[in-house]
Amino acid sequence: MKIAVLGGTGRIGEGLACRWAPHHEIYIGSRDIEKAKNAACGYACQLTDRGIDCRIDGTSNKEAVEKADVVVLSVPYDASLELIECLRPVLKNQIIISLVVPMKKNRWFEYTPPEEGCAALRIQHMLPGISVVSAYHNLSFKKLCNFDLEIEGDVVVCGDYEGAKKVVMNLTQEIRSVRPLDGGPLRESRMIESLTPFLINMAIRNGLSDLGVKFV
Amino acid sequence: MKIAVLGGTGRIGEGLACRWAPHHEIYIGSRDIEKAKNAACGYACQLTDRGIDCRIDGTSNKEAVEKADVVVLSVPYDASLELIECLRPVLKNQIIISLVVPMKKNRWFEYTPPEEGCAALRIQHMLPGISVVSAYHNLSFKKLCNFDLEIEGDVVVCGDYEGAKKVVMNLTQEIRSVRPLDGGPLRESRMIESLTPFLINMAIRNGLSDLGVKFV
């Protein structure tokens, strides 16, 4: 499968790209092509050093999307809306995976959903007919980026298109020790999005860091 | 410590009562005193059979509250509001622990918070000056009631009174293999309350049951 990771120079993007690279073609997208190429090169080196064959390229967001079957949106909320506007002409049948969480920080982090109820629904409304799936908001990026650690987290996957949701659940299953869970329709993304600032605040309050979630 | 468990004839009430009974005096409260007495007797027998000394009595909700330092509200949302009205005259310095989740069921469960934002804030507004703490919404009652199982869950505790929150976190720590986490002020209870219907729905969708939550 060909996977574009937009915001792929960030930590979660890095983690997902590296976890999927042994089995898929990865395109790291960024506004800054040089940055995307450098990141892709760095990830490929990490994997090669571990004896893992892979194909990771860095390119522009637009070109990454044109080549992809699946597009991972791992960018801040405001940037994601601008990006989607720019990408609309090259979106056809790709599955969009939203990791987007609208939040602001005062003393603590606060979830600030749009009037649609959550970021994923806002993105879906901007892209009628395109399969938007919401997932990977609450994965510990430190664990995702460290291949020697067991992640032991759950990934809740929400979406209104069952086929697309199934593709994302299968991609999730490929990440060692991560369990995909069907979270229901896209509107339920509100819960997993709002967990993100809650987890950050709770980590700060309790002297923890980089919390993910597991349903036991 | 003297702990009243209102709704103590339900499963979560049973679990908490039995877990705390070895170290505290427990008063099971119910509208139906006979039912409360029978439940208390049953719980005490379970513990005695395991060689654990305990004191668990069944009584009316009002008498249970009069005797208690800590009052656990383990009743449905609508019933909790009526109950609080009745109990107001006997509430003094007790700490109220709200397990209350306002939700309705159509095809799926849906969180239906009051205009205050969550049940715990509604209850706090009804009881100015009383320490309301929100906790234990997402504990697996099957694991809580089965002393041979490791619960391995986290309990998020929210409240605006730091002293009362500390008491509840200490009580939580006494439950084997459960970790208390400070969830912040009472308004954050919205997150842990709304997780309840989400977890029930997710359990149904994924062929699981009785899900709790752990932050990893």
Chai-1 contact restraints between the chains, C-beta under 6 A:
chainA,res_idxA,chainB,res_idxB,connection_type,confidence,min_distance_angstrom,max_distance_angstrom,comment,restraint_id
A,E152,B,V216,contact,1.0,0.0,6.0,A-B,restraint_1
A,G153,B,V216,contact,1.0,0.0,6.0,A-B,restraint_2
A,L181,B,M202,contact,1.0,0.0,6.0,A-B,restraint_3
A,L181,B,N206,contact,1.0,0.0,6.0,A-B,restraint_4
A,D182,B,R205,contact,1.0,0.0,6.0,A-B,restraint_5
A,D182,B,N206,contact,1.0,0.0,6.0,A-B,restraint_6
A,M191,B,F198,contact,1.0,0.0,6.0,A-B,restraint_7
A,F198,B,M191,contact,1.0,0.0,6.0,A-B,restraint_8
A,M202,B,L181,contact,1.0,0.0,6.0,A-B,restraint_9
A,R205,B,D182,contact,1.0,0.0,6.0,A-B,restraint_10
A,N206,B,L181,contact,1.0,0.0,6.0,A-B,restraint_11
A,N206,B,D182,contact,1.0,0.0,6.0,A-B,restraint_12
A,L211,B,F215,contact,1.0,0.0,6.0,A-B,restraint_13
A,G212,B,V216,contact,1.0,0.0,6.0,A-B,restraint_14
A,V213,B,F215,contact,1.0,0.0,6.0,A-B,restraint_15
A,K214,B,K214,contact,1.0,0.0,6.0,A-B,restraint_16
A,K214,B,V216,contact,1.0,0.0,6.0,A-B,restraint_17
A,F215,B,L211,contact,1.0,0.0,6.0,A-B,restraint_18
A,F215,B,V213,contact,1.0,0.0,6.0,A-B,restraint_19
A,V216,B,E152,contact,1.0,0.0,6.0,A-B,restraint_20
A,V216,B,G153,contact,1.0,0.0,6.0,A-B,restraint_21
A,V216,B,G212,contact,1.0,0.0,6.0,A-B,restraint_22
A,V216,B,K214,contact,1.0,0.0,6.0,A-B,restraint_23
